Amino acid sequence: SLSDIARATQMSASTAYRLIETLERRGFLARSEDSGMYRVGSRAFDVGTAFSGAARLNDVARPIMRRLAEELGESVALGIRDAGQVVYVEQCEAKGAVRMIARLGSRMPIHCTAIGKVLVAWLWENRIDETLGPAPYARATAATLTSRAELLEDLGRVRQRGYAIDAQEYEADVRCVAAPVRNREGDVVAALSVSAPAGRMGEERQIQTAYTAIHAADEVWRLLGWRTGAAVAMGDHQEDHLFAD
């Protein structure tokens, strides 16, 4: 009841009521019409579930990322989308590798990072526009795609290949590839990336690294029990549409 909440929080009834009213309006509390008693609302459940899912994603991805970093000898990162930016939520670096990853929790632009491109590539165009805002987009290097048309064309290639490329678009002399991690509905919820100095990431190695990253992201997907991932045929490196909309 209101009086129970006020007593437990050591607030006046009027202050507690104002806070309760806000929480109820936003779905974090629900009030019974019959008894007037309050209970936890559905929005609190949504937030708790999302937090639990993110924590589980990190726990599952971490050993796979560690193995990938050791196998490739490069830096590996896991990122999600939040408020129009990429947020790094996990990272692993190979011993002796040149550091390519910002600290955990740091935010990067979407339009010029491989992780960011993966996170928006399967959105509808209007959602992409809402996420990125109006073009031209901020230029980070001479290679940054700043026009809407160029970026949408590049995102089309991401959907075709099943992975994204940052060709020195965010940081000069650094190349990065990223692959999607999806939920059980098939929506992209995270992206797994591998970064390396441009001198170590030529075109052939870039393709090989991308498909290795796809397999790793697919393993995260499978271990989470969300869905069996798409089979990847290395073959002659054709740009198959690996993931359907």
C-alpha positions as CSV (number, residue, x, y, z in Angstrom):
1,S,0.0,0.0,0.0
2,L,1.0,3.6,-0.2
3,S,1.5,3.8,3.6
4,D,3.7,0.6,3.4
5,I,5.9,2.1,0.7
6,A,6.2,5.5,2.5
7,R,7.1,3.8,5.7
8,A,9.7,1.4,4.1
9,T,11.3,4.3,2.2
10,Q,11.1,6.8,5.1
11,M,9.3,9.3,2.9
12,S,6.2,11.4,3.5
13,A,3.1,9.9,2.0
14,S,2.8,12.9,-0.5
15,T,6.4,12.4,-1.7
16,A,6.0,8.7,-2.0
17,Y,2.7,9.1,-3.9
18,R,4.4,11.4,-6.5
19,L,7.1,8.9,-7.1
20,I,4.6,6.0,-7.2
21,E,2.5,7.9,-9.7
22,T,5.5,8.4,-12.0
23,L,6.5,4.7,-11.7
24,E,2.9,3.6,-12.4
25,R,2.6,5.9,-15.4
26,R,5.8,4.4,-16.9
27,G,4.8,0.8,-16.2
28,F,7.2,0.0,-13.4
29,L,4.3,-0.3,-10.8
30,A,0.7,-1.4,-11.2
31,R,-2.2,-0.6,-8.9
32,S,-5.1,-3.0,-8.2
33,E,-8.4,-1.3,-8.7
34,D,-10.0,-3.5,-6.1
35,S,-7.6,-3.2,-3.2
36,G,-5.6,-0.1,-4.1
37,M,-2.4,-2.1,-3.4
38,Y,0.7,-1.7,-5.7
39,R,2.7,-4.5,-7.3
40,V,5.7,-4.6,-9.6
41,G,4.7,-3.6,-13.2
42,S,5.5,-5.2,-16.5
43,R,8.1,-2.6,-17.5
44,A,10.3,-3.6,-14.5
45,F,10.1,-7.2,-15.7
46,D,11.1,-6.1,-19.2
47,V,14.2,-4.2,-17.9
48,G,15.1,-7.1,-15.6
49,T,14.8,-9.6,-18.4
50,A,16.9,-7.4,-20.7
51,F,19.6,-7.1,-18.0
52,S,19.6,-10.9,-17.5
53,G,19.8,-11.5,-21.2
54,A,22.8,-9.1,-21.6
55,A,24.6,-10.7,-18.7
56,R,24.0,-14.2,-20.2
57,L,25.2,-13.0,-23.6
58,N,28.5,-11.8,-22.1
59,D,29.0,-15.0,-20.1
60,V,28.4,-17.2,-23.2
61,A,30.4,-15.0,-25.6
62,R,33.5,-14.5,-23.4
63,P,35.2,-17.9,-23.8
64,I,34.4,-17.9,-27.5
65,M,35.9,-14.5,-27.9
66,R,39.0,-15.5,-25.9
67,R,39.5,-18.5,-28.2
68,L,38.9,-16.3,-31.3
69,A,41.5,-13.7,-30.1
70,E,44.1,-16.5,-29.5
71,E,43.3,-18.2,-32.9
72,L,43.6,-15.0,-34.9
73,G,46.1,-13.1,-32.8
74,E,43.9,-10.0,-32.9
75,S,41.5,-8.0,-30.7
76,V,37.9,-9.2,-30.4
77,A,35.0,-7.1,-29.1
78,L,31.3,-7.5,-28.5
79,G,29.0,-4.5,-28.9
80,I,25.3,-3.6,-28.6
81,R,23.3,-0.6,-29.8
82,D,22.1,2.0,-27.3
83,A,20.7,5.5,-28.0
84,G,22.1,5.7,-31.5
85,Q,25.6,4.6,-30.6
86,V,27.7,1.4,-30.2
87,V,28.5,0.4,-26.6
88,Y,31.3,-2.1,-26.1
89,V,30.1,-4.7,-23.5
90,E,33.0,-7.3,-23.7
91,Q,36.5,-7.5,-25.2
92,C,39.4,-9.9,-25.5
93,E,42.9,-9.3,-26.7
94,A,45.5,-11.8,-27.9
95,K,48.8,-11.7,-26.2
96,G,51.1,-9.3,-27.9
97,A,48.4,-7.9,-30.1
98,V,48.3,-4.2,-30.8
99,R,45.5,-2.7,-28.7
100,M,42.6,-2.0,-31.0
101,I,39.7,-1.7,-28.6
102,A,38.4,1.0,-26.4
103,R,37.5,0.4,-22.8
104,L,34.3,-1.4,-21.8
105,G,31.3,0.8,-21.7
106,S,32.8,3.3,-24.2
107,R,30.6,4.5,-27.0
108,M,31.4,4.7,-30.7
109,P,29.5,6.0,-33.7
110,I,27.4,3.6,-35.7
111,H,28.0,4.8,-39.2
112,C,31.7,4.3,-39.3
113,T,32.3,1.1,-37.2
114,A,31.8,-2.5,-38.3
115,I,29.8,-3.3,-35.2
116,G,27.6,-0.3,-35.7
117,K,26.9,-1.2,-39.3
118,V,25.9,-4.8,-38.3
119,L,23.6,-3.4,-35.6
120,V,21.6,-1.3,-38.1
121,A,21.9,-3.2,-41.4
122,W,18.7,-5.2,-41.0
123,L,16.6,-2.3,-39.8
124,W,14.0,-0.6,-42.0
125,E,15.4,2.6,-43.6
126,N,13.2,4.9,-41.5
127,R,14.6,3.2,-38.3
128,I,18.1,3.7,-39.6
129,D,17.4,7.4,-40.2
130,E,15.9,7.7,-36.7
131,T,19.0,6.0,-35.2
132,L,21.6,8.0,-37.1
133,G,19.9,11.3,-37.5
134,P,20.3,13.5,-40.6
135,A,23.2,13.2,-43.0
136,P,25.9,14.2,-43.6
137,Y,27.3,12.0,-40.8
138,A,30.4,13.1,-38.8
139,R,33.7,12.4,-40.5
140,A,36.3,10.5,-38.4
141,T,38.8,9.7,-41.2
142,A,39.2,10.4,-44.9
143,A,37.5,7.0,-45.5
144,T,34.4,7.7,-43.5
145,L,31.1,7.3,-45.4
146,T,29.3,10.6,-44.6
147,S,26.4,10.5,-47.1
148,R,23.1,8.7,-46.6
149,A,23.2,7.1,-50.0
150,E,26.8,5.7,-49.6
151,L,25.9,4.3,-46.2
152,L,22.7,2.7,-47.3
153,E,24.5,1.1,-50.2
154,D,27.2,-0.2,-47.8
155,L,24.5,-1.6,-45.5
156,G,23.1,-3.5,-48.4
157,R,26.4,-5.2,-48.9
158,V,26.4,-6.0,-45.2
159,R,23.1,-7.8,-45.6
160,Q,24.4,-9.6,-48.7
161,R,27.7,-10.8,-47.2
162,G,26.4,-11.4,-43.6
163,Y,29.2,-9.3,-42.1
164,A,30.4,-5.6,-42.0
165,I,33.7,-4.0,-42.8
166,D,35.3,-0.9,-41.3
167,A,38.0,0.0,-43.8
168,Q,39.8,2.6,-41.8
169,E,36.6,4.5,-41.5
170,Y,36.8,5.2,-37.8
171,E,40.5,5.1,-37.1
172,A,43.2,5.4,-39.7
173,D,45.4,2.3,-40.2
174,V,42.8,0.1,-38.5
175,R,40.5,-2.4,-40.2
176,C,37.7,-4.2,-38.5
177,V,35.1,-6.9,-39.5
178,A,32.0,-7.7,-37.5
179,A,29.3,-10.4,-37.6
180,P,25.7,-10.4,-36.2
181,V,24.5,-12.2,-33.1
182,R,20.7,-12.6,-33.2
183,N,17.9,-13.5,-30.8
184,R,15.4,-16.3,-31.1
185,E,13.2,-14.0,-33.3
186,G,16.1,-13.5,-35.7
187,D,16.7,-9.8,-34.7
188,V,20.3,-8.6,-34.5
189,V,20.9,-7.9,-30.8
190,A,24.7,-7.7,-30.7
191,A,27.8,-7.8,-33.0
192,L,31.1,-9.6,-32.7
193,S,34.1,-7.9,-34.2
194,V,37.8,-8.5,-35.0
195,S,40.1,-5.5,-35.3
196,A,43.7,-5.4,-36.6
197,P,46.2,-2.9,-38.0
198,A,45.5,-2.4,-41.7
199,G,48.9,-3.8,-42.7
200,R,47.9,-7.2,-41.2
201,M,44.4,-7.2,-42.6
202,G,44.7,-7.4,-46.4
203,E,41.7,-8.3,-48.5
204,E,42.2,-12.1,-48.4
205,R,42.8,-12.1,-44.6
206,Q,39.8,-9.8,-44.1
207,I,37.5,-12.3,-45.8
208,Q,38.9,-15.2,-43.9
209,T,38.6,-13.3,-40.6
210,A,35.1,-12.3,-41.4
211,Y,33.9,-15.9,-41.9
212,T,35.7,-17.0,-38.8
213,A,33.9,-14.2,-36.9
214,I,30.6,-15.4,-38.4
215,H,31.2,-18.9,-37.2
216,A,32.1,-17.5,-33.7
217,A,29.0,-15.3,-33.6
218,D,26.9,-18.2,-34.8
219,E,28.3,-20.3,-31.9
220,V,27.3,-17.7,-29.4
221,W,23.8,-17.7,-31.0
222,R,23.5,-21.5,-30.8
223,L,24.8,-21.8,-27.2
224,L,22.3,-19.2,-26.1
225,G,19.7,-21.6,-27.3
226,W,18.1,-18.9,-29.5
227,R,18.3,-20.6,-32.9
228,T,20.6,-22.7,-35.1
229,G,22.7,-20.3,-37.1
230,A,23.1,-20.2,-40.8
231,A,25.6,-22.6,-42.3
232,V,28.6,-20.8,-43.9
233,A,30.1,-22.1,-47.1
234,M,33.6,-20.7,-47.4
235,G,34.0,-22.1,-51.0
236,D,35.3,-19.3,-53.3
237,H,34.3,-16.5,-50.9
238,Q,31.1,-15.7,-52.8
239,E,29.0,-13.0,-51.1
240,D,26.0,-15.2,-50.4
241,H,23.1,-13.7,-48.5
242,L,23.8,-15.6,-45.3
243,F,21.0,-14.2,-43.2
244,A,17.5,-13.6,-44.5
245,D,15.5,-10.5,-43.4
